[in-house]
Amino acid sequence: MKYLSLLILTLTFSQCATTKFDSNPPFKASSGSFNSWVGGVPGASGIKVELALNADDKTDFKEIFFRNKIGTLQTSTSNGKTILVGHISTAKRNNDLTLDSNSVKELKNQAPETKFPFELKDNEAVISYMVGDKIKYLKIEHLKEQRTIFYPSAKPQGNNNN
């Protein structure tokens, strides 16, 4: 009986780890690309993912999952196509923890990163979207990598006594 309980428990939790992709989404992905960018200040870097879709205005896009990171999605329309732009930060975070008997000082601590829910290749992404009150996932494959963009640092603002 002990082994049967353990088997049932194992099967139950293994199903939770499997995220199913939508096989019949309400839109079609027509193209996609991504590029890294580096800002002009230390620690400013990220990845921009662009996807062109044939989608209606009612689709509520939520997040993008790419290269073990989760980013936000912005939606716009151009030439009858829905354009999704995913913004993913790759900046290194300071993981120092503040431990203090005063719990208010510990509020500055960052929450630990959660386990990435998908196994993806470097040129694959997953987007999440809402259909009714259910969240759905679609895997986008064969994204094309573009050149890295290097943004120059800004000139200091303020008193210019040249």
VMD Tcl script that draws the C-alpha trace (Angstrom):
set ca {
  {0.00 0.00 0.00}
  {2.90 2.31 0.80}
  {4.35 1.84 -2.70}
  {0.97 2.40 -4.34}
  {0.55 5.71 -2.50}
  {4.05 6.77 -3.51}
  {3.36 5.87 -7.15}
  {0.11 7.86 -7.21}
  {1.79 10.85 -5.58}
  {4.67 10.74 -8.09}
  {2.33 10.56 -11.08}
  {0.22 13.42 -9.75}
  {3.17 15.77 -9.37}
  {4.76 14.79 -12.68}
  {1.60 15.95 -14.48}
  {1.87 19.36 -12.79}
  {5.32 19.92 -14.30}
  {4.11 19.34 -17.85}
  {2.83 22.53 -19.45}
  {0.83 21.85 -22.56}
  {1.08 24.13 -25.54}
  {-2.04 25.25 -27.36}
  {-2.39 23.24 -30.57}
  {-5.12 25.50 -32.00}
  {-4.39 29.13 -31.02}
  {-6.73 31.96 -32.12}
  {-3.86 33.52 -34.12}
  {-0.97 32.51 -36.39}
  {2.65 33.54 -35.99}
  {4.11 34.71 -39.31}
  {7.66 35.75 -38.35}
  {9.91 36.39 -35.39}
  {13.34 37.72 -34.51}
  {15.39 38.76 -31.51}
  {18.41 40.88 -30.72}
  {20.48 41.60 -27.67}
  {21.12 45.16 -26.60}
  {23.67 46.75 -24.29}
  {23.07 50.10 -22.62}
  {25.57 52.85 -22.06}
  {25.70 52.32 -18.30}
  {26.98 49.31 -16.37}
  {24.33 46.67 -15.80}
  {21.97 47.84 -18.56}
  {21.37 45.01 -21.01}
  {18.57 42.90 -22.37}
  {16.96 41.07 -25.24}
  {14.19 42.35 -27.48}
  {12.01 39.71 -29.15}
  {9.67 40.76 -32.00}
  {6.85 38.56 -33.28}
  {4.45 39.29 -36.15}
  {1.05 37.60 -35.78}
  {-2.27 37.42 -37.52}
  {-4.40 37.98 -34.42}
  {-7.60 39.75 -33.50}
  {-7.66 42.66 -31.08}
  {-9.37 40.55 -28.41}
  {-6.36 38.35 -27.66}
  {-4.82 39.34 -24.33}
  {-1.09 38.59 -24.50}
  {0.68 38.30 -21.14}
  {4.33 37.18 -21.00}
  {7.21 35.87 -23.07}
  {9.55 33.08 -21.97}
  {12.94 33.14 -23.69}
  {16.44 31.88 -22.78}
  {15.47 31.00 -19.20}
  {14.05 34.47 -18.59}
  {10.51 35.82 -18.37}
  {9.65 39.17 -19.91}
  {6.75 41.49 -20.57}
  {4.92 41.83 -23.88}
  {3.77 45.00 -25.61}
  {1.22 44.81 -28.41}
  {0.85 47.11 -31.43}
  {-0.64 46.89 -34.92}
  {1.17 47.58 -38.20}
  {-0.12 46.91 -41.74}
  {-2.92 44.69 -40.44}
  {-0.57 42.53 -38.38}
  {-0.29 42.34 -34.63}
  {3.27 43.00 -33.48}
  {4.38 41.66 -30.11}
  {7.55 43.05 -28.58}
  {9.00 41.17 -25.64}
  {11.40 42.94 -23.30}
  {13.71 40.72 -21.27}
  {16.30 42.08 -18.87}
  {19.64 40.27 -18.76}
  {21.26 42.67 -16.29}
  {23.07 41.04 -13.40}
  {21.35 41.49 -10.08}
  {23.05 42.08 -6.78}
  {22.14 38.98 -4.77}
  {23.35 40.26 -1.41}
  {20.82 39.58 1.33}
  {20.13 41.83 4.27}
  {19.67 39.80 7.44}
  {18.62 41.82 10.44}
  {16.57 41.41 13.60}
  {14.54 44.37 12.31}
  {12.42 42.82 9.55}
  {11.77 46.22 7.93}
  {15.43 46.33 6.83}
  {14.96 42.95 5.11}
  {12.24 44.32 2.81}
  {14.91 45.33 0.29}
  {15.78 41.66 -0.32}
  {14.81 40.39 -3.76}
  {12.57 37.35 -4.08}
  {14.37 34.26 -5.36}
  {14.01 33.46 -9.04}
  {11.48 30.75 -9.78}
  {12.29 27.67 -11.85}
  {11.88 28.28 -15.57}
  {8.83 26.28 -16.70}
  {9.96 25.30 -20.23}
  {12.86 23.57 -21.95}
  {13.62 25.68 -25.01}
  {16.35 25.95 -27.61}
  {18.18 29.28 -27.97}
  {15.97 30.27 -30.92}
  {12.63 29.29 -29.33}
  {10.22 31.30 -27.20}
  {6.88 30.72 -25.52}
  {4.18 33.37 -25.26}
  {1.31 33.25 -22.82}
  {-2.13 34.67 -23.52}
  {-5.64 34.54 -22.12}
  {-8.61 32.80 -23.71}
  {-11.61 33.54 -21.53}
  {-10.39 32.95 -17.99}
  {-7.74 30.36 -18.96}
  {-4.10 31.04 -19.63}
  {-2.68 29.35 -22.74}
  {0.86 28.91 -24.06}
  {2.22 28.85 -27.60}
  {5.74 27.81 -28.54}
  {7.36 29.90 -31.28}
  {10.24 28.19 -33.08}
  {12.97 29.31 -35.50}
  {13.38 32.89 -34.28}
  {16.04 34.71 -36.29}
  {18.89 36.34 -34.39}
  {19.70 39.94 -35.38}
  {22.81 41.96 -34.58}
  {23.43 43.24 -31.06}
  {22.63 46.93 -30.56}
  {25.10 48.99 -28.51}
  {23.62 52.18 -27.07}
  {26.13 54.91 -26.26}
  {26.31 56.36 -22.79}
  {24.51 59.65 -22.32}
  {26.42 62.88 -21.80}
  {26.22 64.16 -18.22}
  {23.35 66.56 -17.63}
  {23.71 69.72 -15.62}
  {25.95 72.74 -15.51}
  {28.01 73.06 -18.70}
  {30.84 75.52 -18.03}
  {32.87 74.98 -21.18}
}
mol new
graphics top color blue
foreach p $ca { graphics top sphere $p radius 0.5 }
foreach p [lrange $ca 0 end-1] q [lrange $ca 1 end] { graphics top cylinder $p $q radius 0.2 }
display resetview
